[in-house]
Amino acid sequence: MIKLSNISKTFNRGKANEVKALQNISLDIAPLQYVVVVGSNGSGKSTLLNLIAGSFLPSVGEIEIDGNNVTRLQDFERSRWIARVFQNPLSGTAPDLSILDNFRLAALRTVSKGLRVGTSSAFKNEFINKIALLGMGLENKLEQPMGTLSGGQRQALTLLMSVMDDCKILLLDEPTAALDPRSARLVMETADRLIAEFKLTAILITHNLKDAHMHGNRLIQMAEGEIIKDFSGENKLSLTQPDLFSWFS
């Protein structure tokens, strides 16, 4: 599904403030893998996610998604495969528009240019059912402005909107970093459910080692722009939370 071959990324090349963010990384992520990436600040995990998303282009190396060479494609050109949720709940939604209108905008990504998606009764009923799956009672507040919701509610809705257009890959960029513990737990439970339901390949960047232990079926640790640990399947399941904490002690 995702293949990185000998990827390096250098910022400000040749200048005094040159930073080698990634160094000769090769990584294969199979379909339906749910990869959690941990590492200290500056380890390269966010750069890795941005390279997969197309927000940055690599200095060296190649990237394939679903068998397609996307190395030089920008992020909007990769949107047919990739959906992304950021750590700031204010990102990814229009705060002044209602919940229903935000879902209408999200739905427009799935249709050809020139077509229009209205908020008809059929459309409204379809998304009432989808929003009800969140178990937050928001299906009864469709006319409420998105900006009046809590961070956890907005992030859960953003997750739901992100997987509406048949994407194959979900990138979660510290999606709970700005949330209180209860909201964070709800968002992660929602992410797990949607990843399973829509059969997505997913990558989660997190500083929360409890989440890293609880979620996903593969765990990668990065340091100084390199992958230094990689556990999947039974090997990941055998890890304990103290094991993860020992990596950073």
VODREN-204935 format. One record per residue: residue number from 1; x, y, z of N, C-alpha, C, O in turn. Coordinates in pm, 1 decimal. Each point is the difference from the previous one (the first is absolute). Example, Ala and Ser with C-alpha at 12.3 -4.5 7.8 and 13.67 -1.06 7.14 Angstrom:
<dotis>
1	1319.0	-569.0	780.0	-89.0	119.0	0.0	90.0	120.0	0.0	103.6	-1.9	66.5
2	-138.6	106.9	-138.5	82.0	119.0	6.0	-77.0	109.0	73.0	50.9	110.8	16.9
</dotis>
This chain:
<dotis>
1	82.9	-120.9	0.0	-82.9	120.9	0.0	86.7	126.3	0.0	-17.8	87.6	-84.7
2	113.1	-78.1	181.5	92.1	113.0	5.3	142.0	-55.1	-0.9	33.8	-87.7	79.5
3	48.7	139.3	-169.1	138.5	-45.9	-9.9	92.4	120.5	-8.6	-9.5	79.4	-93.6
4	97.8	-65.8	190.0	101.9	104.0	-0.5	134.4	-66.5	-25.9	37.6	-94.9	68.9
5	34.9	145.5	-169.2	128.2	-59.2	-37.5	111.7	102.2	13.0	6.0	97.1	-75.5
6	82.3	-119.9	172.0	120.2	82.8	18.6	-31.4	148.7	6.2	60.9	81.8	-68.9
7	-158.9	-49.3	154.5	-47.5	138.1	12.1	87.7	80.6	95.4	26.3	-41.2	113.0
8	17.5	155.1	-160.4	68.1	97.5	85.1	-65.2	136.4	-22.0	-49.2	30.4	-108.7
9	49.9	50.4	213.5	-53.2	135.7	-9.9	90.1	94.6	76.4	21.0	-15.4	120.3
10	32.4	114.4	-192.2	86.3	100.6	60.2	-63.2	137.0	-20.9	-35.9	36.5	-112.0
11	23.1	37.2	218.3	-50.0	136.9	-7.9	118.5	96.9	0.3	100.2	-23.7	67.5
12	-112.5	132.4	-143.0	102.9	105.2	-4.7	135.7	-57.1	-39.8	102.5	31.9	60.2
13	-103.9	-115.9	-161.6	122.2	-66.5	-45.5	109.8	101.8	-32.2	-23.4	98.9	-69.4
14	141.4	-125.0	120.5	116.3	82.9	-28.4	9.4	127.7	80.3	93.3	78.4	-17.5
15	-190.9	-57.0	106.7	1.7	120.3	82.1	44.6	-32.8	142.9	10.6	-116.5	38.3
16	15.0	221.5	38.6	47.4	-21.0	137.3	-102.8	-71.6	84.9	35.1	-71.2	94.0
17	-162.7	89.7	-126.8	-107.5	-63.2	77.7	-54.3	-125.7	-68.6	-117.0	-34.2	17.0
18	200.2	-33.3	-93.3	-40.5	-124.1	-67.2	-44.7	-104.3	102.0	64.7	-19.8	102.9
19	-177.0	-46.8	-133.1	-52.8	-104.8	87.9	-26.7	-125.0	-83.2	-73.8	4.0	-98.4
20	134.6	-114.3	139.4	-25.9	-128.8	-64.4	-112.8	-68.2	77.5	23.8	-67.9	99.9
21	-146.6	87.2	-147.7	-117.7	-45.9	74.1	-23.3	-150.0	-13.7	-42.3	-65.3	95.4
22	69.7	10.2	-213.6	-11.1	-144.3	-22.9	124.6	-47.5	-72.8	53.0	69.4	-86.8
23	-6.7	-189.2	123.4	124.2	-49.3	-56.4	-16.4	-142.2	-52.6	-1.9	-96.2	76.8
24	-9.8	84.8	-207.7	2.0	-128.2	-70.7	-99.0	-100.9	59.4	37.8	-110.6	38.6
25	-165.0	150.9	-32.1	-104.2	-86.7	55.9	-66.4	-81.9	-109.5	-41.0	53.6	-102.9
26	31.0	-184.0	126.2	-79.2	-88.0	-84.6	-105.6	-64.8	88.4	30.3	-51.0	107.9
27	-154.4	53.7	-155.0	-111.3	-46.4	82.7	-111.4	-52.2	-89.0	-41.3	67.1	-94.6
28	-7.1	-186.3	124.7	-115.4	-57.5	-69.5	-115.0	-11.8	99.1	15.1	-59.0	106.9
29	-129.6	115.3	-142.7	-120.7	-10.4	82.7	-104.9	-72.8	-81.8	-43.7	48.5	-104.4
30	3.8	-164.9	152.3	-93.3	-84.7	-73.3	-142.7	51.8	14.3	-30.2	73.5	94.0
31	-58.2	-111.5	-187.2	-141.1	37.1	13.6	-56.0	-46.1	133.6	28.9	-110.5	46.0
32	-109.4	196.6	15.9	-68.9	-24.8	127.1	91.5	6.8	121.6	-46.0	-20.0	112.4
33	174.1	47.7	-132.5	83.8	22.3	118.1	-37.1	133.5	64.0	-32.6	97.3	-67.9
34	38.6	-96.5	200.1	-29.7	118.8	80.0	127.8	27.8	77.8	25.2	-59.6	104.7
35	54.7	151.5	-157.9	135.1	23.8	51.0	-0.3	118.8	94.9	-50.0	107.3	-33.7
36	105.4	-126.8	151.4	17.2	107.9	96.7	147.7	38.2	0.3	87.0	-86.6	8.7
37	-59.3	215.9	-18.1	138.0	48.6	-4.3	24.1	88.3	120.7	-73.4	96.0	23.5
38	177.4	-128.8	53.5	37.2	78.4	116.6	143.9	47.2	-15.8	76.1	-52.8	-81.2
39	-40.9	152.2	159.6	135.7	53.5	-3.2	3.6	135.0	67.8	-102.0	68.0	10.9
40	218.6	-29.9	34.1	16.3	130.2	64.4	-16.4	111.8	-102.3	1.1	-24.9	-120.5
41	-16.3	147.6	168.7	-4.7	114.7	-90.2	126.4	2.8	-85.3	111.1	-15.8	50.5
42	-130.2	36.5	-181.4	114.9	3.3	-89.2	44.4	-135.5	-50.1	102.3	-10.7	-67.6
43	-178.0	-93.5	100.1	40.5	-135.0	-41.0	-27.6	-26.8	-147.5	59.8	-90.0	-58.9
44	-150.1	167.8	-1.1	-30.8	-16.8	-141.3	-137.5	-56.1	-28.5	-36.3	-19.5	-116.0
45	-41.4	-6.9	221.4	-130.8	-64.7	-22.4	-96.9	90.1	-75.6	-71.4	-48.2	-87.9
46	66.7	176.8	119.2	-90.3	90.2	-72.2	46.4	20.6	-144.0	-82.3	10.4	-90.9
47	213.4	-4.7	70.1	52.5	10.9	-136.4	-39.0	-123.2	-80.5	-36.9	11.5	-116.9
48	44.7	-127.9	177.5	-40.1	-123.9	-66.7	-145.1	7.7	-45.0	-32.4	-34.4	-113.6
49	-55.1	79.7	203.3	-142.4	9.1	-33.3	-23.2	102.7	-111.1	-80.0	-23.1	-90.6
50	150.0	136.2	98.0	-15.8	103.4	-101.9	49.4	-46.1	-137.0	-55.2	39.9	-102.6
51	157.5	-122.5	100.6	49.3	-53.5	-127.3	-100.4	-97.3	-61.0	-21.4	0.3	-121.3
52	-39.4	-82.6	204.5	-101.4	-93.0	-50.8	-121.0	77.7	-50.6	-58.0	-34.5	-102.9
53	20.2	139.8	175.8	-115.2	81.3	-38.7	26.4	83.4	-124.7	-93.3	35.3	-72.0
54	219.5	-3.6	46.2	33.9	86.1	-112.8	15.5	145.4	37.1	15.8	84.8	-87.8
55	-19.9	-53.9	217.5	21.2	138.5	44.6	144.9	42.0	-22.1	27.7	116.8	-27.2
56	65.0	-212.4	39.1	140.3	19.2	-34.7	34.2	-100.4	-109.7	-61.9	-106.1	-9.3
57	159.8	139.7	-73.2	54.3	-95.5	-95.2	137.2	-45.1	49.2	72.6	79.9	59.1
58	-35.4	-205.0	-81.6	128.0	-49.4	50.6	118.5	62.5	-72.3	-10.1	38.4	-116.5
59	121.4	-28.8	186.3	123.8	44.3	-64.2	58.0	-112.4	-84.7	55.1	23.3	-107.6
60	-68.7	-146.9	158.4	50.2	-118.7	-68.1	-100.2	-112.1	23.5	-65.0	-4.2	104.5
61	52.0	-86.3	-200.3	-82.0	-118.4	19.5	-133.6	6.4	-72.4	-33.5	99.5	-64.2
62	-42.7	-209.2	76.3	-127.8	-10.8	-68.8	-110.3	-46.0	94.5	24.8	-70.3	97.9
63	-148.3	112.3	-130.0	-117.3	-36.8	79.1	-103.7	-59.9	-94.7	-31.3	58.4	-103.8
64	-21.2	-174.3	139.9	-108.5	-61.8	-75.3	-121.7	-15.5	89.5	12.1	-31.6	118.4
65	-128.5	54.1	-175.5	-126.8	-24.3	69.3	-87.0	-84.6	-91.7	-29.0	38.9	-113.1
66	-11.6	-153.1	162.0	-86.9	-89.9	-75.9	58.7	-30.2	-138.0	-71.7	-8.5	-99.7
67	205.1	-7.6	97.0	67.9	-34.1	-123.7	29.5	115.8	-92.3	55.2	-20.2	-108.1
68	-90.4	141.6	147.9	22.1	119.4	-80.8	115.5	82.0	57.0	6.0	25.0	120.4
69	84.9	16.2	-207.1	109.9	85.4	42.4	-53.6	141.5	20.9	-39.0	66.7	-95.9
70	37.2	-21.4	220.4	-56.9	131.5	33.1	107.8	95.8	50.3	-31.6	103.1	59.4
71	157.9	-136.3	-82.7	111.5	73.7	60.0	-11.1	150.5	-21.8	28.2	78.2	90.7
72	-69.0	-37.8	-210.0	-3.6	142.9	-33.8	-141.1	56.9	-2.2	-20.5	112.6	-45.4
73	-76.9	-188.8	93.8	-137.1	50.2	4.8	-21.5	84.4	125.3	47.3	-35.5	108.0
74	-118.6	146.9	-122.4	-34.3	85.0	112.9	-112.0	-65.6	82.5	-59.8	-99.1	-41.9
75	33.3	156.4	159.4	-98.1	-61.2	89.6	-138.9	-10.7	-62.9	-67.6	-101.5	16.6
76	23.9	206.7	-89.8	-133.8	-5.8	-58.7	-9.2	-108.0	-108.0	-108.4	-50.9	-28.3
77	222.5	16.4	-31.8	0.3	-104.7	-101.4	-2.6	-139.9	62.5	-29.0	-98.4	-68.1
78	59.0	90.2	196.2	-4.1	-128.7	70.1	-131.0	-19.8	75.6	-19.8	-102.5	65.2
79	-69.6	201.2	-74.3	-122.6	-5.4	80.4	-93.5	-112.3	-42.7	-91.0	-35.8	74.8
80	111.5	-20.5	-193.9	-83.8	-113.7	-41.9	25.4	-121.9	88.8	-85.8	-87.3	12.8
81	205.2	82.2	48.6	35.1	-111.6	87.4	-2.3	37.8	147.8	-30.2	-83.6	85.2
82	62.1	209.2	-54.7	35.4	37.8	136.5	-97.9	99.0	60.5	-38.1	98.3	-63.6
83	-2.4	-125.3	187.8	-71.4	96.4	83.9	87.8	27.5	121.9	77.5	-85.4	43.0
84	-91.0	205.4	11.3	88.1	38.6	111.0	-77.3	75.9	106.5	-85.1	83.5	-30.5
85	116.1	-113.8	155.5	-57.2	71.9	113.5	115.5	59.6	79.5	94.1	-70.1	37.4
86	-102.5	200.5	-12.1	107.7	71.8	68.9	-27.4	7.3	150.8	-108.2	-35.2	47.0
87	208.5	81.6	26.6	-15.5	4.3	145.6	-90.8	112.4	46.5	-60.2	-10.3	106.9
88	48.9	117.6	-184.5	-83.0	113.3	39.2	-144.4	-26.4	-41.1	-27.0	-12.9	-119.4
89	-66.8	4.3	213.8	-141.2	-22.4	-35.1	-59.1	108.7	-88.0	-105.1	-20.7	-60.8
90	170.8	137.6	52.5	-49.8	108.0	-84.5	33.2	-22.3	-146.9	-57.0	65.1	-87.6
91	150.1	-158.0	60.5	37.9	-28.0	-138.5	-98.8	-97.2	-63.6	-55.6	-86.7	67.4
92	35.0	101.9	-195.7	-79.5	-97.2	-73.1	-149.3	23.9	-0.2	-74.0	-77.2	-60.9
93	26.2	183.7	128.4	-142.7	30.2	-0.6	-20.0	150.4	-16.6	91.5	79.0	23.2
94	-212.2	-40.9	-63.7	-37.5	141.4	-12.9	-80.9	37.6	123.1	-116.0	-40.0	10.3
95	172.8	115.5	84.0	-64.4	22.8	128.9	-132.3	74.6	-6.4	-86.3	-20.6	85.4
96	68.7	107.2	-185.4	-122.1	80.5	-7.6	-114.7	-73.4	-68.1	-114.4	45.1	5.7
97	143.4	-156.9	-69.5	-103.9	-77.9	-66.7	-55.0	-106.7	93.5	66.0	-40.3	95.9
98	-185.5	-4.3	-124.4	-63.2	-102.8	82.8	68.1	-134.9	-19.8	77.4	-18.7	-93.9
99	-107.6	-75.1	183.8	50.0	-136.5	-14.5	-41.0	-56.0	-136.3	81.9	-59.2	-70.4
100	-208.9	78.1	33.6	-50.5	-54.2	-126.4	72.9	61.5	-119.4	35.0	-70.8	-94.4
101	-12.0	202.6	97.9	68.0	64.7	-111.9	145.8	-43.8	-8.9	54.6	-9.6	-109.9
102	9.0	-17.1	223.5	136.1	-52.9	-3.6	2.4	-136.7	-66.3	91.3	-30.0	-76.9
103	-190.3	-52.6	105.8	-6.0	-131.2	-63.6	-29.8	13.3	-149.5	47.6	-79.5	-81.0
104	-126.6	180.6	45.9	-26.3	22.2	-142.2	129.7	36.6	-71.5	26.1	-50.8	-109.0
105	55.4	137.8	168.1	128.0	36.5	-60.8	90.2	-122.1	-13.4	67.7	-17.4	-101.4
106	-67.3	-67.0	204.0	80.6	-122.0	-6.6	-48.5	-90.6	-111.6	80.6	-62.3	-69.1
107	-212.0	54.5	51.0	-57.0	-85.1	-104.5	36.0	49.2	-139.4	8.7	-80.0	-93.1
108	12.2	209.6	77.4	34.4	55.0	-131.2	133.8	-51.9	-50.9	26.1	1.5	-120.3
109	59.3	-47.8	213.1	128.1	-55.6	-44.3	-19.0	-128.1	-78.8	88.8	-40.0	-75.3
110	-203.1	-25.1	91.4	-21.4	-131.8	-59.1	-71.4	5.0	-134.0	-23.4	-104.7	-60.3
111	-12.4	224.4	11.4	-74.4	8.6	-125.6	80.3	76.7	-103.0	92.0	74.0	34.8
112	-126.3	-91.4	-161.2	69.6	68.6	-108.4	-29.2	149.4	4.8	-106.7	42.1	44.6
113	202.5	37.2	-90.9	-21.9	143.7	-6.8	-119.5	27.9	-91.2	-16.0	-64.7	-103.5
114	-65.4	158.2	141.0	-118.8	32.6	-75.8	-125.6	-59.0	60.0	-110.6	47.3	-26.2
115	127.8	-152.5	108.0	-115.0	-56.6	68.4	-20.2	70.9	132.4	94.5	55.7	55.9
116	-215.6	-57.2	-6.0	-30.3	66.1	125.4	-64.4	-100.4	94.9	-81.3	-83.2	-40.4
117	119.3	92.9	166.5	-60.5	-84.6	102.1	-78.6	89.9	93.1	58.6	79.9	73.0
118	-189.2	-91.6	-74.3	-83.7	82.4	85.3	-30.7	-68.9	131.4	22.2	-120.1	15.1
119	-73.5	196.9	79.8	-38.0	-58.1	128.5	-145.5	-44.4	-7.6	-85.6	50.3	72.7
120	58.7	-146.4	-162.9	-133.8	-54.7	-16.4	-34.7	-88.2	119.5	84.7	-29.7	84.2
121	-211.7	-11.5	-79.0	-42.3	-89.5	109.2	78.3	-129.9	-3.1	37.4	-53.1	104.6
122	-12.3	1.6	-225.1	74.8	-125.3	-11.9	142.1	17.2	51.4	51.0	-84.1	74.1
123	13.3	195.4	-114.6	135.6	28.2	46.8	0.8	14.8	151.6	85.5	-56.2	68.5
124	-180.6	131.7	-17.5	-6.1	24.7	143.8	-19.6	-129.3	77.8	65.3	-21.1	102.2
125	-153.5	-64.9	-148.7	-25.1	-126.3	69.8	122.4	-91.3	-3.6	29.8	-69.7	96.9
126	40.9	71.3	-210.7	120.3	-82.6	-11.8	102.7	38.9	105.4	59.4	-86.4	64.6
127	-38.9	215.6	-47.6	104.1	43.1	91.7	-46.9	6.5	144.6	82.3	-1.2	91.6
128	-212.2	8.1	-70.0	-51.2	-18.6	135.8	40.3	-138.3	49.7	44.3	-16.2	113.7
129	-60.3	-83.0	-200.7	34.9	-136.7	38.1	149.5	-15.5	24.2	40.8	-69.7	93.0
130	41.2	134.0	-175.8	144.6	-8.5	17.6	43.2	68.5	129.9	80.0	-54.7	75.9
131	-133.3	174.3	-51.1	38.7	74.7	120.0	-49.6	-70.0	126.0	65.3	5.8	104.2
132	-179.6	-71.4	-113.3	-53.7	-71.5	115.8	94.6	-109.5	45.6	1.2	-35.9	117.8
133	79.6	-18.7	-211.3	93.2	-106.0	35.3	105.5	46.7	100.5	61.5	-81.0	69.3
134	-41.4	215.0	-62.4	98.3	53.4	94.5	-48.6	-10.3	144.2	80.2	3.3	93.3
135	-212.6	-15.8	-74.9	-54.6	-12.3	134.9	13.2	126.2	82.4	10.7	-6.9	122.4
136	-11.4	122.9	-187.7	19.6	127.3	69.1	-126.2	86.6	-1.6	0.7	110.5	54.0
137	-108.3	-159.0	-114.9	-123.3	76.7	-6.8	2.9	114.8	-98.3	-91.6	82.3	-1.5
138	196.2	-74.9	-81.6	13.3	112.8	-91.8	-94.3	-8.8	-118.1	-20.0	98.7	-70.8
139	-38.6	-216.3	48.6	-96.7	-12.8	-109.0	-124.4	85.2	23.7	-77.8	24.5	-92.2
140	59.3	21.1	218.1	-113.0	86.7	34.3	38.7	147.8	-0.4	-80.2	85.6	37.6
141	204.4	-55.4	-80.6	49.3	137.8	3.3	61.2	39.0	-134.0	99.8	71.9	-4.0
142	-158.6	-118.5	-105.0	61.5	17.4	-130.9	10.5	145.7	-42.8	84.9	34.0	-82.4
143	-169.4	52.2	136.8	3.0	141.7	-37.6	92.3	81.4	90.5	14.7	120.6	-19.5
144	46.5	-184.1	116.7	88.4	71.2	92.8	132.3	32.4	-69.9	55.8	-86.5	-67.6
145	-4.6	209.0	82.4	129.4	34.1	-61.7	111.6	-89.8	53.0	7.0	-27.9	119.7
146	77.7	-15.8	-207.8	108.9	-89.3	38.6	89.5	63.4	106.4	51.5	-69.1	87.9
147	-33.4	201.5	-96.3	88.9	68.2	92.7	-48.3	3.9	143.1	77.2	33.4	89.9
148	-204.3	-67.2	-66.1	-52.9	1.0	137.1	17.8	-135.0	69.8	-33.4	-13.5	117.7
149	85.2	-85.6	-189.0	16.5	-133.4	58.6	129.7	-7.9	79.4	89.8	82.5	-16.9
150	-81.2	-181.7	102.7	124.0	-23.4	74.0	106.8	-54.0	-94.9	-30.3	-46.1	-110.1
151	155.2	52.7	154.6	109.8	-51.8	-81.6	-17.5	-147.0	-32.0	25.1	-42.5	-112.7
152	-67.8	-35.1	210.3	-19.9	-142.6	-21.9	-109.5	-28.0	-100.8	14.0	-89.0	-83.9
153	-123.9	164.7	91.1	-109.7	-17.4	-95.7	45.6	34.9	-141.5	-30.1	-71.8	-95.3
154	102.5	182.2	83.0	47.1	41.3	-133.0	97.5	-101.2	-57.0	-4.0	-30.7	-119.2
155	91.8	-21.4	204.3	99.7	-94.9	-49.5	-65.7	-130.4	-43.5	40.3	-60.4	-99.4
156	-141.7	17.2	174.1	-72.8	-121.8	-37.7	-72.2	19.8	-133.0	0.9	-89.2	-84.8
157	-63.3	205.1	66.0	-67.9	29.1	-126.6	100.7	11.4	-114.6	-27.0	-45.1	-111.3
158	142.0	104.8	138.4	103.9	10.4	-102.1	45.7	-138.1	-45.1	21.1	-23.5	-119.0
159	-5.9	-67.7	214.5	35.0	-137.8	-34.1	-103.8	-60.8	-93.2	34.0	-62.1	-100.7
160	-159.5	80.6	135.0	-108.1	-57.5	-80.3	-1.5	61.1	-139.9	-15.6	-71.6	-98.9
161	31.9	203.2	90.4	0.9	65.6	-131.0	119.3	-43.3	-84.2	-9.8	-8.2	-122.4
162	122.7	-19.7	187.9	122.0	-32.1	-73.5	-9.0	-132.2	-74.1	70.9	-20.0	-98.6
163	-156.8	-70.8	144.1	-5.5	-132.5	-62.6	-123.3	-16.3	-88.9	-36.4	-111.9	-36.2
164	-27.8	223.4	1.2	-122.5	-6.9	-79.2	24.4	-24.8	-147.9	-91.2	-43.4	-70.4
165	212.2	69.9	21.0	21.8	-0.9	-144.8	81.8	-119.4	-47.9	77.9	11.1	-94.6
166	-96.1	-124.5	160.1	63.9	-124.5	-43.5	151.3	8.0	-1.1	64.5	-61.2	-85.1
167	-6.8	135.7	178.5	144.6	0.7	11.9	47.4	-138.0	46.8	-77.9	-79.1	53.1
168	205.1	52.4	-73.7	56.2	-128.8	41.0	95.5	13.0	117.5	30.7	-98.3	67.4
169	16.3	221.2	-43.2	101.0	24.1	102.4	-46.0	113.9	89.2	-43.7	104.2	-49.0
170	53.5	-123.8	179.6	-34.4	104.9	96.5	125.1	35.8	79.4	60.8	-85.4	64.7
171	-23.5	212.6	-70.6	114.6	50.7	75.4	-51.0	79.1	119.5	-75.7	95.9	-15.4
172	117.3	-136.4	133.6	-43.6	63.4	125.0	120.3	68.7	63.4	88.8	-65.2	54.9
173	-87.7	197.7	-63.5	114.8	79.1	44.4	-24.4	52.6	140.6	-46.8	112.6	17.4
174	78.4	-193.8	82.8	-23.0	34.3	140.4	-141.9	52.1	20.9	-17.1	111.5	49.2
175	-84.5	-188.6	-84.8	-138.2	50.7	-1.1	-57.4	30.2	137.6	-104.0	65.1	9.7
176	169.1	-110.9	96.9	-53.7	23.5	134.7	85.8	95.4	81.7	-27.1	21.5	118.1
177	130.7	36.2	-179.3	95.8	80.8	76.1	-63.8	119.4	68.4	45.7	41.8	106.4
178	-152.1	14.7	-166.3	-62.7	121.1	55.2	-125.9	-29.6	80.9	-73.6	91.9	36.0
179	48.3	-220.2	-7.0	-126.1	-38.4	62.8	19.3	-43.3	144.7	108.1	-43.8	39.5
180	-215.4	56.9	39.0	0.2	-53.0	135.9	-5.2	-152.9	-7.2	-35.6	-55.1	-104.1
181	70.4	-14.4	213.5	7.8	-147.3	-4.3	-127.5	-68.6	-46.7	6.5	-96.0	-76.7
182	-122.9	143.6	121.7	-125.2	-65.2	-39.2	-24.7	15.9	-149.8	-36.7	-96.0	-67.7
183	56.8	217.5	16.0	-19.1	23.6	-142.7	103.1	-77.1	-82.6	-31.3	-52.8	-106.7
184	153.9	47.2	157.6	105.3	-73.6	-70.0	-35.4	-147.3	-13.1	19.6	-60.4	-105.4
185	-71.4	3.5	212.5	-39.4	-141.6	-3.3	-111.8	-23.0	-101.2	1.7	-98.8	-73.4
186	-98.6	189.8	69.4	-110.5	-11.8	-94.6	49.8	7.9	-143.8	-43.1	-77.6	-85.2
187	133.2	170.7	58.4	51.8	16.0	-135.3	77.9	-123.7	-43.5	-13.9	-44.3	-114.0
188	95.3	-11.7	202.5	76.3	-119.1	-36.3	-92.1	-120.6	-20.2	23.4	-81.0	-89.7
189	-125.8	68.7	170.5	-96.9	-108.5	-19.6	-70.9	15.5	-134.4	-24.3	-98.0	-70.3
190	-8.7	222.9	35.7	-63.5	27.0	-128.5	94.2	-34.5	-114.7	-41.2	-61.0	-98.7
191	167.7	100.0	111.8	98.7	-30.3	-103.8	13.2	-150.3	-20.5	-0.7	-47.9	-113.3
192	12.5	-25.7	221.9	13.0	-145.7	-10.4	-120.7	-60.0	-72.1	14.4	-87.0	-85.9
193	-132.8	134.7	121.9	-121.8	-55.1	-58.4	-8.0	30.0	-150.1	-34.7	-87.8	-79.0
194	66.8	211.2	39.8	-7.1	36.9	-141.0	107.3	-70.5	-82.2	-25.6	-40.4	-113.4
195	144.8	25.3	169.2	107.7	-71.0	-70.2	-41.1	-143.6	-28.6	24.4	-52.0	-108.9
196	-87.3	-11.9	207.7	-45.7	-137.9	-19.3	-117.6	-6.7	-96.7	-3.4	-85.2	-88.8
197	-92.7	175.4	106.3	-121.8	-4.5	-81.2	28.5	27.9	-147.4	-55.5	-66.2	-87.7
198	141.9	164.2	60.3	28.2	37.8	-138.2	122.5	-71.0	-56.8	41.5	27.2	-112.7
199	16.6	-118.8	191.8	113.8	-81.0	-45.0	113.1	89.0	-52.3	42.5	-11.4	-115.0
200	4.5	100.1	202.7	101.8	97.4	-36.7	139.5	-44.5	43.4	16.7	-71.5	98.8
201	80.1	114.9	-173.6	138.4	-1.0	46.8	19.8	131.3	74.2	-39.0	105.5	-50.0
202	99.4	-110.3	169.1	5.0	121.5	82.6	138.6	18.1	62.0	71.7	-95.9	28.7
203	-37.8	222.7	-9.6	123.2	36.6	70.7	-36.2	103.4	104.8	-58.6	103.6	-31.2
204	93.6	-132.2	154.9	-25.2	89.9	113.2	132.2	49.5	55.8	85.2	-79.8	39.3
205	-67.7	211.9	-35.7	113.2	62.1	68.3	-47.3	40.9	138.7	-101.8	68.1	12.6
206	173.7	-108.3	91.4	-42.3	35.1	135.1	119.4	10.0	94.2	101.5	-67.7	-16.9
207	-117.2	155.0	117.3	93.3	5.0	112.6	-53.3	-79.3	119.1	70.6	-20.9	98.7
208	-195.7	-22.7	-109.3	-65.7	-68.5	110.9	34.9	-148.9	-5.3	-50.6	-72.7	-85.5
209	135.7	28.2	175.5	46.9	-138.4	-4.6	-108.9	-98.6	39.7	4.4	-116.3	-40.2
210	-101.9	160.9	118.3	-113.4	-86.6	30.5	-79.5	-27.7	-126.6	-39.5	-113.9	-24.6
211	15.4	217.5	-56.2	-68.6	-19.7	-127.2	83.3	-86.3	-93.6	-53.7	-85.6	-70.3
212	185.1	108.0	69.2	88.0	-79.3	-86.1	-7.4	-148.0	35.1	10.1	-86.1	-87.4
213	-27.5	57.7	214.6	-10.3	-139.1	45.5	-136.3	-59.3	-33.7	-9.2	-116.6	-38.4
214	-97.1	196.5	52.7	-136.2	-51.0	-12.8	-47.4	-13.7	-145.0	-83.2	-85.5	-30.2
215	135.3	168.4	-58.2	-56.8	9.2	-133.5	97.8	-50.2	-106.0	121.5	0.0	19.8
216	-178.0	-42.6	-132.5	80.5	-40.7	-113.6	49.1	-142.9	8.7	-8.5	-64.8	104.3
217	60.5	16.7	-218.0	57.1	-134.3	-5.2	146.6	1.3	-40.9	58.9	-104.2	-28.8
218	-1.0	223.8	26.8	143.4	13.8	-26.2	48.9	125.8	71.3	-69.5	101.6	2.4
219	188.6	-108.8	55.4	53.8	112.8	77.1	142.3	27.8	-44.2	85.3	-88.8	-0.4
220	-61.0	214.8	-37.0	132.2	43.5	-45.4	50.0	110.6	91.3	-74.8	91.0	35.7
221	201.8	-99.5	1.5	63.9	110.2	71.1	103.5	64.0	-91.3	77.7	-68.4	-66.5
222	-78.6	202.6	64.9	97.2	74.4	-78.7	91.7	80.6	91.0	-38.5	41.1	109.4
223	159.9	-19.7	-157.0	96.4	84.6	70.6	100.1	52.6	-101.4	52.9	-75.7	-81.4
224	-27.3	205.0	86.7	98.5	65.6	-85.8	-19.3	-34.5	-147.4	96.1	-24.3	-72.9
225	-223.1	22.6	30.6	-29.9	-19.3	-140.5	7.0	-142.2	-49.8	-0.7	-24.0	-120.7
226	7.6	-72.2	213.9	8.5	-140.0	-39.1	-102.2	-82.8	77.2	-43.8	38.8	108.3
227	6.5	-152.7	-164.9	-84.4	-96.8	70.6	91.7	-91.6	80.5	84.8	-69.5	-56.0
228	-102.7	70.2	187.5	90.1	-78.9	84.5	-68.0	-121.0	62.3	67.9	-92.0	45.6
229	-201.2	90.7	-42.9	-73.5	-116.8	48.6	-123.9	-18.2	-86.8	-61.1	97.3	-44.2
230	24.9	-223.6	20.5	-114.9	-30.6	-85.1	-59.6	-132.8	45.3	58.5	-105.9	-22.8
231	-175.4	111.8	87.2	-67.0	-118.8	52.1	-137.6	-12.1	-64.4	-73.7	98.4	-7.1
232	38.4	-216.8	-39.5	-131.9	-19.8	-59.3	-58.1	-133.5	45.1	71.6	-87.2	49.1
233	-203.1	73.2	-66.9	-67.1	-125.2	32.6	18.7	-41.8	143.8	-17.9	79.7	92.1
234	54.1	-205.6	-73.3	17.7	-54.5	134.9	111.7	70.6	75.5	-6.6	13.9	122.1
235	108.2	30.4	-193.5	110.8	69.6	66.6	-47.2	131.2	61.8	44.4	37.3	108.6
236	-135.3	33.3	-178.2	-55.3	122.4	60.3	-88.4	-34.0	118.0	7.2	65.5	103.9
237	-91.1	-167.7	-118.7	-91.4	-38.1	107.7	74.8	-38.8	126.9	-51.1	17.2	110.6
238	171.1	-69.2	-126.8	76.5	-44.7	117.4	63.5	115.4	76.6	46.6	-18.7	112.4
239	-44.0	139.2	-172.6	59.2	115.2	67.3	-89.6	46.5	115.1	-122.5	-6.2	-9.8
240	183.2	52.2	116.9	-73.3	57.0	112.2	22.2	151.5	1.6	91.8	51.6	-63.8
241	-177.3	17.5	137.6	21.1	144.3	12.4	135.8	32.5	62.3	66.1	93.1	-46.0
242	-21.8	-166.5	149.2	135.9	27.1	51.0	108.7	-18.0	-105.9	101.0	70.4	2.0
243	-121.4	-164.8	-94.8	97.0	-15.1	-108.8	12.2	130.6	-77.7	110.4	46.3	-28.5
244	-225.5	12.8	-5.4	1.5	123.0	-79.1	61.5	114.5	78.0	77.9	78.3	-54.3
245	-113.3	-68.5	183.0	58.0	107.9	79.8	150.5	-14.9	12.0	71.0	100.0	9.7
246	-20.6	-223.4	-10.1	143.9	-22.0	12.5	75.3	51.0	-123.5	118.9	30.8	8.4
247	-187.7	-21.7	-123.0	65.4	50.0	-120.5	40.6	146.0	14.4	91.2	46.5	-68.2
248	-158.4	25.3	156.3	23.3	144.3	12.7	63.1	37.6	134.9	11.6	117.9	33.4
249	28.1	-218.0	41.7	58.5	28.7	133.1	149.4	30.0	-10.2	64.8	26.1	101.3
</dotis>
